[in-house]
Amino acid sequence: MYRKDKNLTVETIFQPVQLGPITLRNPIIKAATSEGRSPEGKVTQALIDFHRGFIVGGIGMTTLAYCAISKEGFAAPGEILMIKENIQGLRKFTEAMHEAGGKASAQLGHAGPVATKKITGVRPVAPSRFFNLTSMQLCSAITQSEMKQIKIQFADAAEVAVKSGFDAIELHFGHLYLVSSFFSPWLNKRTDEYGGSIENRTRFAKEILLAVKERVQNQLAIIVKLSMDDGIKGSIWLEESTETARILDETGVVDAFELTMGSSVSNQMYLFRGETDIDGMAATQKGMMKLGVKWFGKRILGEYPYRDLYMLESARQFQTTVKNAKLILLGGINTFEHIVTAVEEGFPMVAIGRALLREPDMIQKMKDNPTKSGLCIHCNKCMFSVYSTTNCIFMKNYATTTQVAFV
């Protein structure tokens, strides 16, 4: 890959970077990958060991995912519940990351139409009444009263993050989770002030963002994970997502946008790229649902070949609309040269997911040998392990310590 700046060496790339009120030791962030190591919604030693491995392996900050703002907001089993009763365990988590030399971010979200009654105990909600073919769940149209409660829950969860010692929070406004689903004309058919124009469809996200900022002030960095497009006809695409970013950026509240794509409602492989693991998806289902996945899985999940830096082209479109916040590049980053390209293209930080699942020490290996490529082959066998314990199939024994919850 052609390098424009010959002075971008290992030493210059892996320098400290400012993110709002905090400083990361280098620009590498472990992207959120729902871990499945919290069977009671609490921190476990297995969860701590899992994330500590990435910090020891050389990254600047790890992202604890997925932290539901309420029980109704869970997306999968074994996720963290971000409530004050769990602060003690969460503090153990952040202290371990700090002792290892890195920072910790908590991803806060509400699953909305991605949720299932089997996991949450209640019918999932969406901006408008919606039937999710992937989960075979009917979603109720969320009321404004429920939206007000969710805004409070986001602020409460952010306050828990502060009291637990987190350095940053990542507001999950992507993948057609609840907040992101408001951006989508496919899911949002509302006729009130939260539907119609992109300004209206961004209103809920903006209100949550401002409520969170009012609660936490400058005590931690605020990252917004934002979908650029989701590959679904009539849903989210760049023409409007760049406007969403502009509206949120103009609040002056966002320290960085982590730019993503795809959805967890349909066409899931648009995010992951690479092999479509039908057998892995089928293994998470039972009875007729298992057969349905085997028969129609590729049609539902989609098929998209992997290529390096596959989000870069879309992410460039945000550089003219985002004036205040920094941009974090995600997607297909597997070598030192990929990181160099991101920096040269104007992205001061990068987020890495699958490649770090395969090699928790990948960054340290890059420092020792910048010509080395990562080992991840994008087989996506890790994709559906979130329904048990997230792992690369080649790293099954990684961080398998006790999952007894910390009270």
N, C-alpha and C positions, 0 to 999 in steps of 0.2 A: 504493500500500500504506500502510495507516495506521501511523504511527509513534507508539509510546507515549511515548518519551522525546525531547522536542524538543532536548535537549542533546547527543544523539549526532550529532556532526558529523564531517566528514572528519578533523579534527584529533584528536578523541577516539577515533574508531574505529581509526585507524592509529597507535596508541600501542604501545610495547613491551609484550610479554606474557611472563610467566614460564612456562617449560615444564621442570619438574624443575630440574636444575642449570644450565640455560641460559636466556638471554633472547633472544627473537626481536624484531626491530625492529618488527614488526607481526604481526597474527594470521593472515596469509594463508600457507597452505602449498600448494605445488604437489603435487597428489596423484600417486601412483605411476601411471605409464603406461608399460608395458614398451617400451623404446626401440628395440631392434634395432640398436644402434650399436656392438656389441662382438663382432665376428665370431670373435674368438679367446678370448672370455670375459674380455677385458681392456679397460681404459679407452682410448678413442680421442679424438683432438682433436674429432671430430664430436660425441661424447658431451658433452665439456666445453662446447663452443659452444652446444649444444642447451640445457643447463641454465643456463648463464651468462645466456642471453637472458631467462630468467624472473626471475633475480635483478636484472639491470639493469632489467627491466620493472617492478620494484617489490615483489615478494613478500618475505616474511620468511624462508622456508626452502623449499628444493626437495628432492624425494625421488628418490633414485637407485633406479630399478626396472628390472628385478627382479634382486636379487642372490641367486643360488642358493648354498646352503650346501655343495653338492657337485655333481659332474657329474650324478649320478642325480636331482638336484632341479630340473634345468632344465625350464621350461615352454614355451619358444619359442626359436627361433634368435636369436643375437646378444645374449644376456643376459650379465651380469657373473657371474663365478665368484669368490665371496668367500673367497679363500684367501691365505695370507701371501705367496705368490709374486707376487701382484698389488698389493702395498702401494705400490710406487713409483708406479704409474699412478694408484692411488686417491688418493694424496697430492696428485698434480697436480690431480686433480678438486677436492678439498676446498679446496686453496689458491686455486684460481681462483674458487670460490664466495665464499670469505672476502674475497678482494681486491675482489670486486664489491659487497661490503657485506652479504651474506646468510649464512645457515646451510645446512648440508647434512645430510640424513638418508639412511640406507641401508636399503632394504627387504630384509629377510632372510626367505627362505622355502625350502620344499621342495614341489615341485609335487604329489607323491603321485599321485592318480588323474587329475590333469590332464596329467601327463607322457605322452610317447609313446616307444616304443622307438626310433623313427626319430631322435629328437633325443638321447636319453640313452644309447642302446646297450644298455639293459637293460629288462626288463619292469617297468612301473610298479607301485607298491604302494598299498594302501588299508587301512583298518582290517580289512576282511574281503574275501574274494574277490569281485570285482565286474567286470562287463563294461560298459565305457563306450561307449555307442552313438554318441556324438558323434565320438570318435576311433577307434572300432572296435578298442579295446584291451582285453585281458583283464588285470586287475590282480590281483596276488598279495596274499594276506593278510600284512601285515607282522608279523614276529616281535618278541618283546620284546627279543631281542638286537639286532635292527636298530634298534629304537626307542632303545635306550641309545646306540648309535653316533650316531644323529641328534641326540640331546640334546647330545652332545659337539660335534658339528659346528655346531650353533646357537651354542654358547658360543664355539667357535673363531672363527666368523664375526664374532661380536660383538667379540671381542678384535681381530680384523683391522680392524674399523671404528674402534675406539679408536686403534690405531696409525696408521691412515690419516688421522686428524684429523677424523672425522665428529663432528658435534655431537649427533646422535640416531640411533637405530635404530628401524625399524618392523618388528615381528615380524608376519609375514603369517599371521594366524589366521583368514582369511576365504576366501570364494569356493570352498569345498570343495577347496582345496589340502590337503596332507596333514594338518596339524594341525586345520584346520576340519572335515575329513571325519570326524574322531573325534566331533565334536559331533552329527553327523547320524545319527538312527536308521535312515535309509534306507541309509546306507553302513556303519554300525557295527553289526554283528551279533555282536560279541565276547561271550564268556561269562566272560572273566577280569576283573581289576580295572579294565580300561580300557573295559568295555562295560556296558550296562544303564542304571543311573541317570545323571542328568545330572552328578552329582558324579564318577562313574567316567569318563564320557565327556569330562570337563574335565581329568582327572588328567594326561594327557600334556602338554597345554598348560601346566598349572601347573608341572610338572616342568621343562619347557623354560624357562619364564620365570624360575624360581628358579635354574636352572643359569646362565643368562645373567647375572642380577644378581650372582651370586657371583663371576663372572669379571670383570665390568666395574665393579662397585661404583657409584660416583656420577660416573664419568668422562664419561658422556653421558646424554641423556634416553632413556627407553624408552617407545615408543608401541606399542600393540597394535592392529592392524587387525582388527576383529571383525565378522563377519556377523550382522546382526540377524535376517534371514530370507532364504531363497533362492528362494521361490516354487515350491518342489517339494513335492508332496504327501508327507507323512510324513517330511519332512526337518527343516530348522532353522526355528524360528519364535520369536516374541518371548517366549512363555511360558518357554521354556528358555534362550534366548540372554541374557535379562536375568539369569538365575541364573548362567550362565557368567561374565558380566561381574562379578557380585557376588563369586563365588569368586575370580576373578583379582584383583579390586580389593582384597579383604581381605588379600592378601599384602603390600600396601603398596609393591609393586615397580613398578606401572604408573604412569607419569606422565600418560599420556593414552590414551584409547581413540579411534581413528578409526572411526566407525560406518559400516558399509557394508551392502550387501545383494547378493543374486544369487549366481551360481556360474559357474565356468568349465567345469563338467562337463555341464550341461544347462540349458536355459531362460536362456541368457546375456543376453537382452535385458531381463530383469528388473532387472539392474544398470544398463544403459545408458539405457533408455527412448528413445523417438523412433523414427525410421525403422529398419526391419529390412533391412539391406543384404545380401540373398541373393547378389547378383552378387559382392560383395566376399568373402564367405565361400567361394563356389565357386571363386574365383580362387586360393585357397590350397590347393586340392585337385587331384587328378589322376584320370583314368579314371572308373571307376564311382563313386568317392567324389564327384567333381564333379557327376555326374548326380544322385546321391542328395541332395546339398545343394540342387540346383535343384528337385528334386521334393518333398523333405520338410523343407527348411531352416526354413521358418517354424514348422513343428510342433516342431522340435528347439530352435530359438533362442527362440521365443516372440515375441509382439507386444504391446508396451505403449506407449501414447501418452506423450509427454513432458509434464511439467508442472513449473513452478518449485518448487524446494525439496521435491522429491518424497520425500526421506528424513526430513523434519522430523517428521512425525507419529509414525513409528516411533521415531525417536531420542529423542523426549520420554520414552518409557517407561523409559529408562535413568537418568533424572535422580533417581529415587527409590531405585535400587539401587546406584548408583555413588557412594560417599561420599568417596573419597580422590583418585582420578584426575580429570583434566579431560576433557571431551568435545569432540571435534572433529566438526563437522557437514560432511557431504559430500552432493553430489547436487543438481543444478539451481541452482547459484549463479552468476548471470550479470549481476547488477547490484549497485550500492552498497547499495540498499535491501534486497537479499537478505542482505547481510552484516550490516546493521543489525538485521534481523529475527533472525538467528542469535544475535547478542549479547544482544538483548532477551529471547530465549527461554532464555538461560542457557548458550550455547555460546561459550566465550571465543575459540575458533579455528575457522576454516573451511578445508576442503581443496577445491581446484578442479582439475579435470582437463581435459576437452575444451575448455572455454572458453579456457584458457590455450594449448592447442595452436593454436587459431585466432588468438589475440592474446597473444603473450608479454608485451606491455606493457599488458595490460588494466588492471592495478591502478594503474599510473601515470596512465593515461587517466581512471580513476575519481577519482583525487586532483585532477586538473585540471578534471574536469567530472563531478561525482557524479550527474548526471541521465542520463548516457550509458549505454546498454545494451550488453552484449557482442555480438559479431558471430556467435557460434556458433549454428547453426541445428539442431543435434542430428540431422544427417543420418547420423551414425555411419559415414561413409566412413573415418574414422580407426581404427575398431574392429579391422579385420583387417590394418591396416598393420603391426601388431606382428610379423607374419611376414616383414617385409622391413625397412623403416625407418619407425618411427612418425611420422606427420605428418598435419596437416590437409590435405585436398586443395587448399585455397585457399592453402596455405603450402608448396608443394612444394619451393621453393628455400631454405627456412629451414634454416640450419645444415647445409649439405651439404658441409662441409669433409672432409678426408681421414679415412678410417677405419682407418689404420694403427695398430696397437696399441702402447701404451707398455709396454715390458718392465719 
